[in-house]
Amino acid sequence: MNEQDLRGEIAAVKEGRLSRRDFVQRMLAVGLTAPMAGMMLAHSGVAMAAQDFPYKPTKAGGGGPLKLLFWQAPTLLNPHFAIGTKDQEAARAFYEPLAGWDAEGNLVPVLAAEIPSMANGTVAADGTFVIWKLKQGVTWHDGHPFTADDVIFNWQYATDPETSAVTSGDYKHIKAIEKIDDHTIRVVFAQPTPVWMTGFVGGGSALIPKHLFGDYIGAKSREAPNNLKPVGTGAYLFVDFKPGDVLLGKLNPNYHVPNRPYFDTLEIKGGGDAVSAARAVLQTGEYDYAWNLQVEDEILLKLESGGAGQVEIVPGGNFEFILLNATDPWTEVDGERSSIQTKHPVLSDPAVRAAINMLIDRASVQKYVYGRGGIATANCINNPARYRSPNTSFEFSIAKANELLDGAGWKKGASGIREKDGKQLKLVFQTSINAPRQKNQAIIKQACQKAGIELELKSIVGSVFFSSDTANPDTYAHFYCDMEMYQWFTLSPEPQNFMNQYVSWEVASKANKWQGRNISRWQSKDYDDLYRELTREIDPVKRAALYIRLNDTVCAGHHVLPQLSRPRMSGLRKGLQTHSSGWDNDLWQLPNWYREG
């Protein structure tokens, strides 16, 4: 289907000659995904479909306890500081955004009264503003009303440089927010902005109350007592939190959606490991839900046979990758390692990076480790399919890696380790503690050894590795080693914000308390220019081409080495209904969870 045909199909939907459902089915037939089809219609002025989540309970409460296992334990409860997904999920149990993303890539109102669109006149045709109408009658857990002032405050809070919020990138494109009335705001952009829904929407954009955080904007942001004691608008009230251990909540009797929530209490238990979490849900039924089951598929299949629960597989844009540090993690500059003022002593050689890329046996890791939970890939963007580049490929070849290193002048010494100009190819490779990741590390280490590269493997407890602790050098954002591996979650079917993790102005550093999203510290003017062009481009077809160019630019540099496209794998006790989405937090529909039978 060419561009002219595509625009004709969209016009047919707008004129009523083609149903939205038929359009989506036609797009699926030519290789696009439902989220991509929905976003194309939204960009073209077709309102998103109304959502209806099946919910059988007829009153709030009566469901008893809801017990969730997060083997990577949450450590904080302010969504603006949640670098790790585990902390985003924990915060989402109490705080809510204006809207969220469903499994089909449609926006669903949460604290918004309706979803803005060109069709209802609340999205500017030239992408310069969006009007949000807020739901009325919503109160914070302490009884204060939720108003437009709270929404405006979250923008001010996130964009204050001294706050050092990880969410700052979601709001930087906003020029001003005008308060029309207590429940209506106009968000004005500095330039035409096709992704008007980045701020206030989805996984990382839950809103905190102005009356409790207003005195802690800027330099005092980390001192706010409510960083660990959430007062939100969600279906559950905060009861207790022991960071790294357990989080407790109870039913909010004044929740703004009738007959919700079903469960009387909420427990999010942290710690342990993914296999134990899977067993507690799939085999014994001790818990209702297990998050992020990064477990060998062979083990999951055996546990499922126990009959207490099943694995839920939800496609999305998540991917597992390795970062090669562009800076020197072993030299300190002004009290900071991996400083942007340095270059890595050996990984600055493109031949070394290309060789390491060839020493990753992606196909074997998919086949023997992840199974249903991982698809080998050479791309950063893997879904929606429209944005997936056809130009990349991967190859596992120890022989070719050796040839590359030989040609670049890296010679094997007496120990078998390659060296050049007095520098050896000895690298520290870190990741979080998790059986599939340790097996993946071991597979890569063995291949690298055959090419004359020595890897020292380092494993860090997940609650530490993914924490926002600015004083802990072992967090993935500090990146005080040569290589590291983890998964990045895509919390929108429109991956513009996802791709800002490679722009130069998002480099993680001491100056921003390591809250910047560019962890590898790789920088490219070409990439920055392409990204700026993307943020201005309204046309969805041209945007797709820009996404592919961005993807290819990142992958060509080999500082980011994609490994696996990973669907979400969760454990559900039989009867639990969750309405999961691959484009938002796992707990995005927590108020609508219930148990059948």
BAMAR-896288 format. One line per 2 residues: number of its first residue (from 1); their letters; for each residue x, y, z of C-alpha. Coordinates in Angstrom, 1 decimal. Example, Ala and Ser with C-alpha at 12.3 -4.5 7.8 and 13.67 -1.06 7.14 Angstrom:
residues 2
1) as) 12.3 -4.5 7.8; 13.7 -1.1 7.1
***
This chain:
residues 597
1) mn) 0.0 0.0 0.0; 1.5 3.3 -1.1
3) eq) 1.1 6.7 0.6; -1.7 7.8 -1.8
5) dl) -3.7 4.6 -1.1; -3.2 5.0 2.7
7) rg) -4.5 8.6 2.6; -7.5 7.4 0.6
9) ei) -8.3 4.8 3.3; -8.1 7.4 6.1
11) aa) -10.3 9.8 4.1; -12.9 7.0 3.7
13) vk) -13.0 6.6 7.5; -13.4 10.4 8.0
15) eg) -16.3 10.5 5.5; -18.0 7.5 7.0
17) rl) -17.6 5.3 3.9; -15.3 2.9 5.8
19) sr) -15.7 1.8 9.5; -12.9 2.3 11.9
21) rd) -12.8 -1.5 12.5; -12.5 -2.3 8.8
23) fv) -9.7 0.2 8.5; -7.8 -1.4 11.3
25) qr) -8.3 -4.9 9.7; -7.0 -3.6 6.4
27) ml) -3.9 -2.2 8.0; -3.3 -5.5 9.8
29) av) -3.4 -7.2 6.5; -0.6 -5.1 5.1
31) gl) 1.7 -5.5 8.1; 0.7 -2.5 10.4
33) ta) -0.4 -3.0 14.0; -3.7 -1.9 15.5
35) pm) -1.9 0.7 17.7; -0.3 2.2 14.6
37) ag) -3.6 2.2 12.7; -5.3 4.0 15.6
39) mm) -2.6 6.6 15.9; -2.8 7.3 12.1
41) la) -6.5 7.9 12.4; -6.0 10.1 15.5
43) hs) -3.4 12.2 13.7; -5.8 12.6 10.8
45) gv) -8.6 14.0 13.0; -10.6 10.8 13.6
47) am) -11.7 10.5 17.2; -10.4 7.4 19.1
49) aa) -12.9 4.7 19.8; -14.7 4.7 23.1
51) qd) -13.4 2.1 25.5; -15.4 -0.4 27.5
53) fp) -13.6 -2.6 30.0; -15.7 -5.6 31.1
55) yk) -16.3 -5.4 34.9; -18.8 -7.7 36.6
57) pt) -18.8 -6.6 40.2; -21.8 -4.5 41.1
59) ka) -20.3 -2.7 44.1; -16.9 -1.6 45.5
61) gg) -15.2 -4.0 47.9; -15.9 -7.5 48.9
63) gg) -13.0 -9.0 46.9; -10.7 -9.5 49.9
65) pl) -7.0 -9.0 49.5; -5.1 -8.5 46.2
67) kl) -1.6 -9.8 46.5; 1.0 -8.8 43.9
69) lf) 4.6 -10.0 43.7; 7.3 -7.6 42.3
71) wq) 10.6 -9.5 42.6; 12.3 -6.2 41.8
73) ap) 11.1 -4.4 44.9; 9.9 -0.8 44.6
75) tl) 12.1 1.8 46.5; 10.2 5.1 46.0
77) ln) 6.7 6.3 45.3; 7.1 9.6 43.4
79) ph) 6.4 9.0 39.7; 8.6 11.9 38.7
81) fa) 11.7 10.1 40.1; 10.8 6.6 39.0
83) ig) 13.7 5.6 36.7; 12.9 1.9 37.1
85) tk) 9.6 0.5 35.9; 9.1 -1.2 39.3
87) dq) 8.8 2.3 40.9; 6.5 3.6 38.1
89) ea) 4.2 0.6 38.8; 4.2 1.1 42.5
91) ar) 3.4 4.9 42.1; 0.6 4.1 39.6
93) af) -1.2 2.1 42.4; -2.0 5.5 44.0
95) ye) -1.4 8.2 41.4; -3.2 8.6 38.1
97) pl) -2.5 10.4 34.7; -5.0 12.2 32.6
99) ag) -5.2 9.2 30.3; -3.7 5.8 29.5
101) wd) -3.0 3.6 26.6; -5.1 0.4 26.0
103) ae) -3.9 -2.7 24.2; -5.0 -1.4 20.8
105) gn) -3.1 1.8 21.1; -6.1 4.0 21.9
107) lv) -6.1 6.6 24.6; -8.5 6.0 27.5
109) pv) -9.5 8.9 29.9; -8.6 8.5 33.5
111) la) -8.5 12.0 35.2; -9.6 13.6 31.9
113) ae) -13.3 14.0 31.1; -12.6 13.1 27.5
115) ip) -9.8 12.4 25.0; -8.8 15.5 23.0
117) sm) -9.1 15.2 19.2; -9.3 17.3 16.1
119) an) -12.8 15.9 15.7; -14.0 17.6 18.9
121) gt) -12.0 20.7 18.3; -9.6 20.3 21.3
123) va) -6.5 19.5 19.2; -5.2 22.2 16.9
125) ad) -4.9 21.1 13.2; -1.4 22.6 13.1
127) gt) -0.4 20.8 16.3; 0.3 24.0 18.3
129) fv) -2.1 23.4 21.2; -4.3 20.8 22.9
131) iw) -7.2 21.4 25.3; -7.7 19.0 28.2
133) kl) -11.1 18.9 30.0; -10.7 17.4 33.4
135) kq) -13.0 15.1 35.2; -15.0 16.9 37.9
137) gv) -15.7 15.6 41.4; -12.3 14.0 41.8
139) tw) -10.5 14.4 45.1; -7.1 13.6 46.4
141) hd) -7.0 10.9 49.1; -6.9 13.6 51.8
143) gh) -10.1 15.2 50.5; -8.6 18.2 48.6
145) pf) -10.2 18.7 45.1; -8.3 17.8 42.0
147) ta) -8.2 20.8 39.7; -6.4 22.4 36.8
149) dd) -3.9 23.9 39.2; -2.6 20.4 40.0
151) vi) -2.0 19.6 36.3; -0.2 22.9 35.7
153) fn) 2.0 22.3 38.8; 3.2 18.9 37.5
155) wq) 4.5 20.6 34.4; 6.3 23.3 36.5
157) ya) 7.6 20.7 38.9; 9.0 18.4 36.2
159) td) 10.6 21.1 34.1; 12.4 22.9 37.0
161) pe) 16.0 21.9 36.4; 16.7 21.7 40.1
163) ts) 13.9 19.2 40.6; 15.9 16.7 38.5
165) av) 12.8 14.8 37.5; 13.2 11.8 35.1
167) ts) 9.9 13.0 33.5; 11.3 16.3 32.4
169) gd) 11.6 15.2 28.8; 7.8 14.6 28.7
171) yk) 7.1 18.2 29.3; 10.0 20.2 27.7
173) hi) 8.0 20.7 24.5; 5.3 22.7 26.3
175) ka) 5.7 26.5 26.0; 2.8 27.4 28.4
177) ie) -0.3 26.1 30.0; -3.3 28.4 30.2
179) ki) -6.0 27.8 32.8; -9.3 28.3 31.2
181) dd) -11.3 27.3 34.3; -10.8 25.0 37.3
183) ht) -11.3 21.9 35.1; -10.0 23.0 31.7
185) ir) -6.5 23.8 30.5; -5.0 24.7 27.2
187) vv) -1.5 23.3 26.6; 0.5 25.5 24.2
189) fa) 3.5 24.1 22.4; 6.6 25.9 21.3
191) qp) 6.2 24.4 17.8; 3.8 22.1 15.9
193) tp) 3.7 19.0 18.0; 2.2 15.8 16.7
195) vw) 2.7 13.9 19.9; 0.6 16.2 22.0
197) mt) -0.2 13.3 24.4; 3.3 12.8 25.7
199) gf) 2.9 14.9 28.9; 0.2 13.9 31.5
201) vg) -0.4 10.5 29.7; 0.6 6.9 30.4
203) gg) 3.1 5.1 32.5; 5.5 7.9 33.6
205) sa) 3.0 10.7 33.7; 0.9 10.1 36.8
207) li) 0.1 13.4 38.7; 1.0 14.5 42.2
209) pk) -0.9 17.0 44.3; 0.3 20.7 44.3
211) hl) -0.9 21.3 47.9; 1.6 18.6 49.2
213) fg) 4.5 19.0 46.8; 4.3 22.8 46.1
215) dy) 6.9 23.6 48.8; 9.3 21.0 47.5
217) ig) 9.7 22.0 43.9; 13.3 22.5 42.7
219) ak) 16.3 21.8 44.9; 14.2 20.5 47.9
221) sr) 12.4 17.9 45.7; 14.0 14.9 47.4
223) ea) 13.0 16.2 50.9; 9.3 15.9 50.4
225) pn) 7.8 13.6 53.0; 5.2 12.4 50.5
227) nl) 7.9 11.0 48.2; 7.4 7.8 50.3
229) kp) 3.8 8.4 51.4; 1.6 8.9 48.3
231) vg) -1.6 10.9 48.4; -3.1 10.4 45.0
233) tg) -6.5 10.1 43.3; -6.3 6.3 42.7
235) ay) -8.5 3.4 43.8; -6.3 2.6 46.8
237) lf) -5.3 4.6 49.8; -1.7 4.4 51.1
239) vd) -1.3 2.4 54.3; 2.4 1.5 54.7
241) fk) 5.7 1.2 52.8; 8.9 -0.5 53.6
243) pg) 11.2 0.3 50.6; 12.7 -2.8 49.1
245) dv) 10.1 -5.0 50.9; 6.4 -4.4 51.0
247) ll) 3.8 -1.7 50.0; 0.3 -1.8 51.5
249) gk) -2.9 -0.1 50.5; -6.6 -0.2 51.2
251) ln) -9.8 0.5 49.3; -10.5 4.2 48.6
253) pn) -14.2 4.7 49.5; -14.3 7.9 47.6
255) yh) -12.9 6.7 44.3; -14.2 8.7 41.4
257) vp) -15.4 5.6 39.4; -18.5 3.9 40.7
259) nr) -18.3 0.3 42.1; -14.5 0.3 42.1
261) py) -12.2 -1.1 43.3; -13.3 -4.7 43.8
263) fd) -10.5 -5.7 46.2; -10.5 -4.5 49.8
265) tl) -6.7 -4.4 50.3; -3.6 -4.2 48.2
267) ei) -0.2 -5.8 48.9; 2.8 -5.3 46.7
269) kg) 5.5 -7.6 48.0; 9.0 -7.0 46.8
271) gg) 12.2 -9.1 46.7; 13.1 -12.7 45.9
273) da) 13.5 -13.7 42.3; 11.5 -14.2 39.2
275) vs) 11.3 -17.9 39.4; 10.0 -17.9 43.0
277) aa) 7.4 -15.2 42.0; 6.3 -17.3 39.1
279) ra) 5.9 -20.4 41.3; 3.9 -18.5 43.9
281) vl) 1.3 -17.6 41.3; 1.4 -20.3 38.7
283) qt) 2.0 -23.4 40.9; 0.8 -22.7 44.4
285) ge) -1.6 -19.8 43.9; -0.3 -18.1 47.0
287) yd) -0.3 -14.8 45.2; -2.6 -13.3 42.6
289) ya) -0.1 -11.7 40.2; 3.6 -11.8 39.4
291) wn) 5.2 -8.9 37.6; 7.8 -9.2 34.8
293) lq) 8.4 -12.9 34.6; 11.9 -12.9 33.1
295) ve) 12.2 -16.6 33.5; 13.4 -19.3 31.1
297) de) 10.3 -20.4 29.2; 11.0 -24.1 29.9
299) il) 10.5 -23.4 33.6; 7.4 -21.3 33.0
301) lk) 5.7 -24.1 31.0; 6.4 -26.6 33.8
303) le) 5.0 -24.2 36.4; 1.9 -23.5 34.4
305) sg) 1.2 -27.3 34.4; 0.5 -26.9 38.1
307) ga) -2.9 -25.5 37.3; -3.1 -22.5 39.8
309) gq) -2.4 -19.9 37.2; -1.2 -19.0 33.7
311) ve) 1.3 -16.8 32.0; -0.1 -13.7 30.3
313) iv) 1.8 -12.7 27.2; 1.2 -9.1 26.0
315) pg) 2.9 -7.7 22.9; 4.4 -4.2 23.0
317) gn) 7.5 -2.3 22.3; 9.8 -3.5 25.1
319) fe) 13.3 -4.6 24.2; 16.4 -6.1 25.8
321) fi) 19.7 -4.6 24.9; 23.4 -4.1 25.8
323) ll) 24.9 -0.6 26.1; 28.6 0.0 25.4
325) na) 29.8 3.0 27.4; 30.9 5.9 25.2
327) td) 32.7 7.5 28.2; 35.4 6.3 30.6
329) pw) 34.0 4.7 33.7; 37.4 4.3 35.3
331) te) 38.5 7.9 35.3; 37.0 10.5 37.7
333) vd) 36.4 14.1 36.6; 35.1 16.5 39.2
335) ge) 33.8 13.7 41.4; 32.1 11.8 38.5
337) rs) 33.0 8.7 36.6; 31.6 8.1 33.1
339) si) 31.9 11.8 32.6; 30.8 13.2 29.3
341) qt) 34.2 15.0 29.2; 35.9 11.6 28.7
343) kh) 36.0 9.0 26.0; 36.1 5.2 26.6
345) pv) 39.7 4.0 26.2; 38.8 0.9 24.0
347) ls) 35.1 1.1 23.2; 35.7 4.4 21.3
349) dp) 37.2 2.1 18.6; 34.2 1.3 16.2
351) av) 35.9 -2.0 15.3; 35.7 -3.2 18.9
353) ra) 32.0 -2.3 19.2; 31.2 -4.0 15.9
355) ai) 33.1 -7.1 16.9; 31.2 -7.3 20.2
357) nm) 27.9 -7.0 18.3; 28.9 -10.0 16.2
359) li) 29.7 -12.0 19.4; 26.1 -11.9 20.7
361) dr) 24.3 -15.1 19.8; 20.8 -13.7 19.7
363) as) 19.2 -16.7 18.1; 20.5 -19.1 20.7
365) vq) 19.4 -16.8 23.5; 15.9 -16.7 22.0
367) ky) 15.7 -20.5 21.5; 17.3 -21.8 24.7
369) vy) 16.6 -19.1 27.2; 13.6 -16.8 26.5
371) gr) 11.4 -18.8 24.2; 8.0 -17.1 24.1
373) gg) 9.4 -14.2 26.1; 12.0 -12.9 23.6
375) ia) 12.3 -12.5 19.8; 15.9 -11.9 18.4
377) ta) 16.2 -8.5 16.9; 18.6 -5.9 15.5
379) nc) 16.2 -3.0 16.0; 15.5 -0.6 18.9
381) in) 12.0 0.0 17.6; 10.2 -3.3 17.0
383) np) 6.6 -2.4 17.4; 4.4 -1.0 15.9
385) ar) 5.4 -2.8 12.7; 5.2 0.4 10.7
387) yr) 8.2 1.8 12.5; 10.3 -1.3 12.3
389) sp) 13.4 -0.9 10.1; 14.0 -3.4 7.3
391) nt) 17.5 -2.1 6.9; 19.2 -3.8 9.9
393) sf) 20.3 -7.4 10.5; 22.4 -9.3 13.0
395) ef) 24.9 -12.1 12.6; 26.7 -14.2 15.1
397) si) 30.3 -15.0 13.9; 33.3 -15.5 16.0
399) ak) 35.5 -15.8 12.9; 34.4 -12.4 11.5
401) an) 34.8 -10.7 14.9; 38.4 -12.0 15.0
403) el) 38.9 -10.6 11.5; 37.6 -7.2 12.5
405) ld) 39.9 -7.0 15.5; 42.9 -8.2 13.6
407) ga) 42.3 -5.6 10.9; 42.0 -2.8 13.6
409) gw) 45.4 -3.7 15.1; 44.2 -5.5 18.2
411) kk) 46.8 -8.3 18.7; 46.5 -11.3 21.1
413) ga) 49.0 -11.3 23.9; 50.5 -14.3 25.7
415) sg) 47.3 -14.6 27.8; 45.1 -14.7 24.7
417) ir) 43.7 -11.2 25.5; 43.9 -8.7 22.7
419) ek) 45.8 -5.4 23.3; 46.8 -2.3 21.4
421) dg) 48.8 0.8 22.4; 49.2 -0.7 25.9
423) kq) 45.4 -1.2 26.4; 43.8 -4.6 26.8
425) lk) 40.3 -5.7 25.8; 39.3 -6.4 29.4
427) lv) 35.8 -5.2 30.1; 33.3 -5.2 33.0
429) fq) 29.9 -6.3 32.0; 27.0 -5.7 34.4
431) ts) 23.3 -6.4 34.7; 20.6 -7.2 37.3
433) in) 20.5 -10.5 39.1; 18.2 -12.7 37.1
435) ap) 18.7 -16.3 35.8; 18.1 -15.5 32.0
437) rq) 20.3 -12.5 32.2; 23.1 -14.4 33.9
439) kn) 22.8 -17.2 31.2; 22.9 -14.5 28.5
441) qa) 26.0 -13.0 30.1; 27.7 -16.4 30.2
443) ii) 26.9 -17.0 26.5; 28.4 -13.7 25.5
445) kq) 31.4 -14.1 27.7; 32.2 -17.4 26.2
447) ac) 32.0 -16.1 22.6; 34.1 -13.0 23.5
449) qk) 36.8 -15.2 25.0; 37.2 -16.9 21.7
451) ag) 37.8 -13.6 20.1; 40.4 -12.4 22.6
453) ie) 38.0 -10.2 24.7; 37.9 -10.9 28.5
455) le) 34.6 -10.0 30.2; 34.3 -9.7 34.0
457) lk) 30.7 -10.4 34.8; 29.0 -8.3 37.5
459) si) 25.4 -9.0 38.8; 23.5 -6.5 40.9
461) vg) 20.3 -6.9 42.8; 17.5 -5.5 40.7
463) sv) 16.1 -3.2 43.4; 19.6 -1.5 43.5
465) ff) 20.4 -1.7 39.8; 17.1 0.0 38.8
467) ss) 16.9 2.4 41.8; 17.0 6.2 41.7
469) dt) 19.6 6.4 44.5; 21.9 9.2 43.5
471) an) 24.6 8.0 46.0; 24.7 4.4 44.8
473) pd) 27.3 3.8 42.0; 25.8 0.5 41.1
475) ty) 22.6 1.9 39.5; 22.3 1.4 35.8
477) ah) 22.0 5.2 35.3; 25.4 5.8 36.8
479) fy) 26.9 3.2 34.3; 30.2 2.9 36.1
481) cd) 31.4 0.0 34.0; 32.1 -0.8 30.3
483) me) 29.0 -2.8 29.3; 25.5 -3.3 30.8
485) my) 22.3 -5.1 29.9; 18.7 -4.5 30.7
487) qw) 15.2 -4.0 29.3; 13.6 -0.7 28.3
489) ft) 9.8 -0.5 28.5; 7.9 1.4 25.7
491) ls) 5.0 3.1 27.4; 3.3 4.4 24.2
493) pe) 2.6 3.1 20.7; 4.0 6.4 19.5
495) pq) 7.7 6.0 20.4; 8.9 9.6 20.1
497) nf) 9.6 9.8 23.8; 11.1 6.4 23.7
499) mn) 13.7 7.5 21.2; 14.7 10.6 23.2
501) qy) 16.9 8.3 25.3; 19.6 8.8 22.7
503) vs) 19.6 12.6 22.3; 22.6 14.5 23.6
505) we) 20.6 16.7 25.9; 19.3 13.7 27.8
507) va) 22.8 12.4 28.9; 22.8 11.1 32.5
509) sk) 25.2 12.9 34.7; 26.0 14.2 38.1
511) an) 24.5 17.6 37.2; 21.1 16.1 36.7
513) kw) 21.4 13.5 39.5; 21.7 10.8 36.8
515) qg) 18.0 11.3 35.8; 18.9 11.8 32.2
517) rn) 17.6 9.1 29.9; 20.7 8.8 27.7
519) is) 22.6 6.2 29.7; 25.2 5.2 27.2
521) rw) 26.4 8.9 26.8; 26.6 8.3 23.0
523) qs) 26.1 11.5 21.1; 25.4 12.3 17.5
525) kd) 24.6 15.6 15.8; 22.9 13.7 13.0
527) yd) 20.7 11.9 15.5; 19.9 15.1 17.4
529) dl) 18.9 16.8 14.1; 16.7 13.9 13.0
531) yr) 15.0 13.8 16.4; 14.2 17.6 16.3
533) el) 12.8 17.1 12.8; 10.6 14.3 14.1
535) tr) 9.2 16.5 16.9; 8.0 19.0 14.3
537) ei) 6.6 16.6 11.7; 2.8 16.2 11.7
539) dp) 2.4 13.9 8.8; 2.2 10.3 10.2
541) vk) 3.6 8.7 7.0; 6.7 10.9 7.1
543) ra) 7.1 10.3 10.8; 7.3 6.6 10.2
545) al) 10.2 7.2 7.8; 11.9 9.3 10.4
547) yi) 11.6 6.7 13.1; 13.3 4.2 10.8
549) rl) 16.2 6.6 10.2; 16.6 7.3 13.9
551) nd) 16.6 3.6 14.6; 19.2 2.9 11.9
553) tv) 21.4 5.8 13.2; 21.5 4.4 16.7
555) ca) 22.2 0.8 15.6; 24.9 1.8 13.2
557) gh) 27.0 3.3 15.9; 27.0 0.0 17.9
559) hv) 27.0 1.8 21.3; 23.4 0.3 21.6
561) lp) 23.2 -3.4 20.8; 19.6 -4.6 20.5
563) ql) 19.1 -8.3 21.5; 15.5 -9.2 21.9
565) sr) 12.0 -7.8 21.4; 10.3 -8.8 24.6
567) pr) 6.5 -9.1 25.1; 5.3 -8.6 28.7
569) ms) 5.2 -11.8 30.6; 3.1 -11.8 33.8
571) gl) 1.8 -14.5 36.1; -2.0 -14.5 36.8
573) rk) -3.8 -16.6 39.3; -6.7 -18.3 37.6
575) gl) -9.8 -16.1 37.6; -8.0 -12.7 37.9
577) qt) -9.1 -10.2 35.2; -6.6 -7.4 34.5
579) hs) -7.2 -5.7 31.1; -3.5 -5.6 30.3
581) sg) -1.8 -3.3 27.8; 1.6 -3.5 26.2
583) wd) 1.7 0.3 25.9; 1.2 1.4 29.5
585) nd) 2.0 0.2 33.1; 0.9 -3.3 34.0
587) lw) -1.2 -1.7 36.8; -2.8 0.9 34.5
589) ql) -6.3 -0.6 34.9; -5.9 -1.7 38.6
591) pn) -9.2 -0.1 39.6; -10.9 -2.5 37.1
593) wy) -9.2 -5.6 38.3; -11.5 -8.3 39.7
595) re) -11.6 -12.0 40.3; -14.1 -14.4 38.6
597) g) -15.2 -17.5 40.4
***
